[in-house]
């Protein structure tokens, strides 16, 4: 069973600093680097991707 308190914390980090939320979920994988790119191109795409990665995992 997943720790829901940690998931909520990751989502808060995903909204404040999207790459940090993704890093906490998947580490230094391709999703992390994609999220950095999306966040640089636009903050909102970075947030959407980060929340999606956290929700998917």
Protein Blocks (a to p, Z undefined) as FASTA:
>chain_A
ZZfklmmmmmmmmmmmmmlmmmmmnopafklmmmmmmmmnomklmmmmmmmmmmmZZ
